[in-house]
Amino acid sequence: MAVGGSPTPPTPYRDGKPLAEIIPPDRRREKALALVGSSMIAGVALWVLGGWVLESLHVSEPKPIVVVQTPGYIAGRLPRSVLSGPGGSFAMPPPARSVVNVWLQGCQDCMPAFEAMAKLQREHALNVPSPIINVAYGEADVTWADRYGVATNLVFDPGGASVVKPLGIGTFTTLVVEPDGTIIHRDRPDRPGYATRVRSAVLYGDPNATPPSPTGDPLGVPPPEEGSFDAAGVERVIAAHRAAIKRRCWERSRRTDAPSHVSVTITLTVGTEGRVLNSASTGDDLGVAKCIEMETRSWQFPHPAAATSVNIPFKFVQE
């Protein structure tokens, strides 16, 4: 095209290039979509991060406590220990089937049990032919313990570390324990039928066993001793327990290297109520002697006029 006879000069805006290169295509829609997508991704990331922060700040309900048994302790078994107190020192578990009372002095929730035990002791209703050991959580006053009938063989469990805590005891509890530590019965003195169950557990290893006996007592336990505190009265008590002593202390102790005969002397101090206040043993077999000593601590004698010492010889010969 000519203007005034001259050709039109080339425009500087095209310079021979296609229009698409001179005017870029409209990409606003794509950019908007990209922006929206980026915003959504950022929003999700912020939501997740906020959830983590809130969860870390949130005070949730406490999780249930998981009780893990202390290694070395077996459920239903008395841990091995040595406990000491006003009543002497005792190895746990005892060398013969025994009754172990575990309690805390002055425990208000336990007072009905203490009152029940005091009544049982006054009436000689328990009268088990087996040692009774009283284990106090921490320490206890002997006078107070005697008032409630739990002063016999009194020992302490400092901090409850040896018996109370390992066994999870939280109230006045009576245990019947085998020589290997197995607990065959748990009870509480204020529960109906307590004395019968404990005596059955001691005599037969079963709290529910009640076989008849020729004595008229369904449990075969001699009644509290009557009469004078003399040689004949003491011999009656010994005769009532002699078979059990032989079975629990001599026959159970038989070993391949055991001697063919054993002689033991038990020295008892009997109080005015007929209860054994103190006991000691000598003999040529320490295990048998200690077993008999433990057994005799629960015996009930006729009432002497004053505290009296008695020497009781035992002799066992292998048959």
C-alpha positions in Angstrom: 0.0 0.0 0.0 1.3 3.4 -0.9 0.6 6.7 0.8 1.3 9.6 -1.3 3.0 7.4 -3.7 5.3 5.9 -1.0 4.9 2.3 0.5 3.7 2.0 4.1 6.6 1.5 6.4 6.6 -1.8 8.5 5.0 -1.4 12.0 7.4 -1.8 14.9 4.8 -3.8 16.9 4.9 -6.8 14.6 8.3 -6.8 13.0 7.3 -9.8 11.0 6.3 -11.8 14.1 3.0 -13.7 14.6 0.3 -11.9 16.6 0.4 -14.6 19.3 4.0 -13.7 20.0 3.3 -10.0 20.1 0.2 -10.3 22.4 0.5 -13.2 24.9 -2.6 -15.4 25.4 -5.0 -14.6 28.3 -4.0 -17.1 31.0 -5.9 -15.4 33.9 -8.2 -18.4 34.3 -5.4 -20.8 34.7 -3.7 -18.6 37.2 -6.9 -18.2 39.2 -7.3 -21.9 39.3 -3.7 -22.4 40.4 -4.1 -19.8 43.2 -7.3 -21.5 44.4 -5.6 -24.8 44.5 -2.6 -23.5 46.4 -4.9 -21.8 48.9 -6.7 -25.1 49.5 -3.5 -27.0 50.0 -2.2 -24.4 52.4 -5.6 -24.4 54.3 -5.4 -28.2 54.7 -1.8 -28.0 56.0 -2.8 -25.3 58.5 -5.8 -27.3 59.7 -3.6 -30.4 60.3 -1.0 -28.3 62.1 -3.6 -26.6 64.2 -5.0 -30.0 65.2 -1.6 -31.1 66.4 -1.2 -28.0 68.4 -4.6 -28.3 70.0 -4.1 -31.9 70.8 -0.8 -31.1 72.5 -2.5 -28.4 74.6 -5.7 -30.4 75.4 -6.0 -31.9 78.9 -7.5 -35.4 78.3 -9.1 -37.7 80.7 -6.5 -39.7 82.8 -5.7 -43.1 81.4 -6.5 -46.1 83.6 -3.7 -47.2 85.9 -2.0 -50.4 84.8 -0.8 -52.4 87.8 2.4 -54.3 87.0 3.3 -56.9 89.6 6.7 -56.4 91.2 9.2 -58.9 89.8 10.1 -61.7 92.2 6.7 -61.8 93.9 4.2 -64.5 93.0 0.5 -63.9 93.3 -1.0 -65.8 96.2 2.4 -66.5 97.8 4.0 -65.0 100.8 7.3 -63.4 99.9 10.4 -64.6 101.7 11.6 -62.2 104.4 12.6 -62.0 108.1 10.3 -59.9 110.3 11.1 -58.8 113.9 9.3 -57.1 116.7 8.3 -57.5 120.4 7.4 -61.1 119.7 10.8 -62.0 118.3 12.1 -62.7 114.8 10.3 -64.9 112.3 11.3 -66.1 108.9 8.5 -65.7 106.3 7.0 -68.0 105.3 7.0 -69.9 108.6 8.4 -73.5 108.7 4.9 -75.0 109.4 1.4 -74.2 108.2 0.6 -71.0 110.1 -2.0 -68.3 110.7 -0.7 -64.8 109.8 -2.8 -61.7 110.8 -1.8 -58.6 109.0 -3.2 -55.3 110.3 -2.6 -51.6 110.9 -3.1 -50.2 114.5 -6.0 -47.8 114.8 -7.3 -48.4 111.3 -10.9 -47.1 111.6 -12.3 -49.3 108.9 -10.6 -52.3 110.6 -12.1 -51.8 114.1 -15.0 -54.2 113.6 -12.4 -56.8 112.8 -10.3 -56.0 115.8 -13.3 -56.2 118.1 -14.3 -59.5 116.6 -10.8 -60.9 117.1 -10.8 -59.8 120.7 -14.0 -61.6 121.3 -12.7 -64.8 119.6 -9.6 -64.7 121.8 -11.6 -64.2 125.0 -13.8 -67.1 124.2 -10.9 -69.3 122.8 -13.2 -69.7 119.8 -10.3 -69.9 117.3 -8.1 -72.4 119.1 -6.1 -73.5 116.1 -3.3 -76.1 116.6 -0.9 -73.9 114.6 1.3 -70.9 115.2 -0.4 -67.4 115.0 1.9 -64.6 113.9 0.7 -61.0 114.0 2.3 -58.7 111.4 1.7 -54.9 112.1 2.1 -52.5 109.2 4.9 -50.2 110.5 4.9 -50.5 114.3 2.3 -51.1 117.0 1.9 -50.7 120.7 2.0 -54.1 122.5 -0.6 -53.0 125.1 -3.0 -51.9 122.4 -2.4 -55.1 120.5 -3.0 -57.2 123.6 -6.3 -55.5 124.1 -7.6 -56.8 120.8 -6.0 -60.2 121.0 -3.3 -59.6 118.3 -0.2 -59.4 120.5 0.9 -63.0 120.1 4.2 -63.3 118.1 4.0 -59.6 117.2 6.4 -58.4 114.5 6.6 -55.3 112.3 6.5 -54.8 108.5 8.3 -51.4 108.1 6.6 -49.5 105.3 4.6 -52.6 104.4 7.5 -53.6 102.1 7.7 -57.3 103.0 4.0 -58.4 103.3 1.5 -55.6 103.1 2.4 -54.1 99.7 3.5 -57.2 97.8 0.2 -58.9 98.7 -2.0 -55.8 98.2 -3.4 -55.9 101.7 -5.6 -52.9 102.6 -7.5 -54.1 105.7 -7.2 -56.5 108.7 -6.5 -59.7 106.9 -5.9 -63.3 108.2 -3.8 -65.5 106.0 -3.3 -69.3 106.3 0.1 -69.9 104.9 1.9 -73.2 103.9 5.6 -73.7 104.6 6.4 -73.0 100.9 4.6 -69.6 101.2 1.4 -70.6 99.4 -1.6 -68.7 100.8 -4.4 -71.3 101.0 -6.9 -69.0 102.7 -7.6 -65.3 103.2 -10.3 -64.0 105.7 -11.3 -61.3 108.1 -12.3 -61.8 111.7 -15.7 -60.0 111.5 -17.0 -62.2 108.7 -19.6 -64.8 109.7 -18.0 -68.3 110.0 -14.5 -66.9 110.2 -13.3 -69.2 113.0 -14.6 -72.4 111.3 -13.0 -71.5 108.0 -9.6 -70.7 109.5 -9.6 -73.8 111.6 -10.5 -76.0 108.6 -7.8 -74.4 106.5 -5.2 -75.0 109.2 -6.3 -78.6 109.9 -7.1 -79.8 106.4 -5.7 -77.3 104.0 -9.3 -76.5 102.9 -11.4 -73.7 104.5 -14.6 -75.6 103.5 -13.7 -79.0 104.9 -15.7 -80.1 108.0 -15.2 -83.8 108.5 -16.6 -85.3 111.7 -14.4 -86.5 114.5 -14.8 -88.8 117.5 -14.3 -85.9 119.9 -17.6 -84.3 119.0 -15.9 -81.3 117.6 -16.6 -81.3 113.8 -13.0 -80.0 113.3 -11.3 -82.3 115.7 -9.8 -79.5 117.7 -9.8 -80.2 121.5 -11.8 -77.7 123.5 -10.1 -75.2 125.8 -8.3 -76.9 128.6 -10.0 -77.1 132.0 -8.7 -78.1 135.3 -5.5 -77.3 137.3 -2.2 -76.3 135.8 -0.2 -79.3 136.9 1.8 -82.1 135.3 -1.3 -84.0 134.3 -3.0 -80.9 132.8 0.2 -80.0 130.8 0.4 -83.6 129.6 -3.2 -83.5 128.3 -2.3 -80.5 126.2 0.8 -82.1 124.8 -1.1 -85.4 124.0 -3.7 -83.4 122.1 -1.1 -81.9 119.8 1.5 -84.7 119.7 0.3 -86.3 116.4 0.2 -83.0 114.6 3.7 -82.1 115.9 5.1 -85.3 114.6 3.3 -85.0 111.2 4.2 -81.3 110.6 7.7 -81.0 112.1 9.3 -84.5 112.0 7.7 -86.3 109.0 7.8 -83.3 106.7 11.5 -82.7 107.6 12.6 -86.1 106.4 15.6 -85.9 104.1 18.0 -88.4 102.7 20.7 -87.0 105.1 18.3 -86.7 108.0 19.4 -88.2 111.3 17.7 -91.4 112.5 16.5 -89.7 115.7 16.0 -86.2 117.0 15.7 -84.8 120.5 14.2 -81.3 121.1 13.3 -79.5 124.3 10.8 -76.6 124.2 10.7 -74.1 127.0 7.3 -72.3 127.3 6.2 -69.4 129.6 2.5 -69.8 130.2 0.5 -66.7 131.3 -2.4 -66.6 133.8 -4.9 -66.9 130.9 -3.3 -70.1 129.7 -1.7 -68.6 126.7 1.9 -69.0 125.7 3.8 -65.8 126.4 7.2 -66.9 125.2 8.8 -70.0 123.8 12.4 -71.2 123.0 13.9 -74.4 121.7 17.0 -76.4 121.9 17.9 -79.6 120.1 20.1 -81.5 117.7 18.1 -80.5 114.6 17.5 -76.7 114.3 14.7 -77.0 111.7 12.6 -79.5 113.7 13.2 -77.5 116.9 12.1 -74.2 115.4 9.0 -75.9 113.8 7.9 -77.3 117.2 8.6 -74.0 118.9 6.3 -72.2 116.4 3.6 -74.9 116.8 3.6 -74.6 120.6 3.1 -70.9 120.6 -0.6 -71.2 119.8 -1.3 -73.9 122.5 -3.9 -73.2 125.2 -3.1 -74.5 128.7 -5.1 -74.5 132.0 -4.7 -71.2 133.8 -1.8 -71.1 136.3 -2.0 -68.8 139.3 1.1 -66.9 138.0 3.2 -67.0 134.8 4.9 -70.4 134.8 7.7 -71.9 132.7 7.4 -75.4 131.4 10.0 -77.6 129.8 8.6 -80.1 127.2 10.9 -82.8 125.7 10.3 -84.3 122.3 12.0 -87.3 120.8 11.5 -88.7 117.3 12.9 -91.9 116.0 12.9 -93.1 112.4 10.7 -96.1 112.0 
